[in-house]
Amino acid sequence: MRAVLLLLIPMLCAAQAKRFALVIGNSSYVSLSVLPSATAEARLITEALEGAGFDVMLVQNTKGNDDLFRVESAFLAKIKAGDVCFFYYSGHAVQVSDDDDYLLPVDFKPASSDAMQDRAFRFTRLLQDLDEKKAGLKILVLEAPRRIERQIQGASGLGLSMPDTSGIGETMVAMAAHAGQFILPLPPNELGLFTRAVANRIKRPGLTLSQVFEQAKQEVGRASSQAQFPDWNSNVLTEGFYFHAPVITASPPPAPTIIVQQSPTNPRDRLEYVFIPPGKFKMGCVQADTRCEPNEKPQHEVTIAHGVWMGRTEVEVSAYQRFVEESGKQFRMPKATIYNPGWRTNNLPMMMVSWEEAGAYCGWAKGRLPTEAEWEYAARGGKNDEVYPMNDENSREKANFFGKKGNDRFDQLAPVHSFDHNPFNLFDMAGNVWEWVADWYSPGYYPESPAVDPKGPQGGKEHVVRGGSFESDWKQHLRLSFRRPQGGPAYHVGFRCVLDDTEETRRLLQVR
């Protein structure tokens, strides 16, 4: 109970603090290019913040430094120690030679020889003033690194710089483009990619602050084909802060009581299937794992809401031959490889099968390919935060990877059932052959993945394979979170099937 209370303290403190926001949109520039989207972007952010309980001060088309100072003073007058503060600015801004950023009022004079601090508002001034007010969490967002065609006296001509927030307490600064870079020009009547992505995620319940901006960053990168990539930095963030608290939903119903004397055999393919109960697990990169690749991040909790029956082994050659024989010549055995000449060894895993063919086989067996989430949940065997199977330093000796060690006496493929099973009674979830899963592959899918029964992106060019193979590097591919794309059949890629836990499936497997 004490541990639970300690975890709740940051969330409760953030919930009790008042929320204030200052939102500025500068569109109607006199001597610089007009920005029709800026005021519309400010209104969009205002709507999202008001829905999240912020008292929002919306200001449009500020004129002169005095106007900006008056606006800041009115905003600061509301702030008390510990309050949550959000600042948003859309408009023109420049970096000067001292690596500081200045927000430009709409009547800014580019050719003026006056000092920049007399013509525009210094961004770090706001950071310092909020710190002096002892504000709590401070979130500052700039949709401002726009390319300005005119030469501006005193400006560097580069994009904006990322301010140093060290020593300013809980602070996040987010910019629509990397330091020194610019956002993409907008078509008429279209809002900035970054603002849209941030506003959309502010509205979503259950996202931490870093998740809001990391997901927005990934969305903009994908939408712009990496031509625009936002940037953000933070200092001592409270992860208990949510714009909208998580929606508390009922836990999945308990798994039905199933009496099984042994792993039942599917009469269709004559392979054994194991019941995998519903549950929750942490999917993706384990924080202690130093070998994680970007497509494995972030680690996120996933609920598998319904139980399934999963093939205890990878589909073996004899089972696939049965499928081909019963398909009425619709399917044929692929060309054999040197690893199983003439498909003579029946209990080796089937390979050289395309994703479509694997799915057709599973459909014939009255099932389907597992989703990537189902596959990793089953591979983890009910354990969390394990880098390798069963968190065993000897995992390498218990799986068929490149080379020989311990139980791995095989130079190439191994017959199914050759190694120890995992806690869910499944064989070869690591090693032997990679395994097709149902999901399309996207390297940036995890930040936007649904929390319950994710099924992967809507489309793509390649699908995901998991688990590694007999020729894999065990240090990298034996890791339970490792994932990679695959385009077509290969000598090191196989698969296994799952059957949804329905009355029809139980009759098929003769279980009760």
Buried (B, 14 or more C-beta within 10 A) or exposed (E): EEEEEEEEEBBEBBBEBBBBBBBBBBBBBEBBEEBBBBBBBBBBBBBBBBEBEBEBBBBBBBBBBEBBEEBBEEBBEBBEEBBBBBBBBBBBBBBBEEBBBBBBBBBBBBEBEEEBBEBBBBBBBBBEBBBEBEBBBBBBBBBBBBBBEEEBEBBBEBBBBBBEBEEBBBBBBBBBBBBBBBBBEBEEEEBBBBBBBBBBBBBBEEBBBBBBBBBBBBBBBBBBEEEBBBBBBBBEBBEBBBBBEEEEEEEBEEBEEBEEEEBBBBEBBEBBBBBBBBBBBBBBBBEEBEBBBEBBBBBBEBBBEBBBBBBBBBBBBBBBBBBBEEEEEEBEBBEBBEBBEEBEBEBBBBBBBBBEBBBBBBEBBBBBBBBBBBBBBBBBBEBEBBBBBBEEEEBBBBBBBBEEBEBBEBEBBBBBEBBBBBEBBBBBBBBBBBBBBBBBBBBBBBBBBEBEBBBBBEEBEBBBBBBBBBBBEBEEBBBBBBBBBBEEBBBBBBBBBBBEBBEEBBEBBEBE
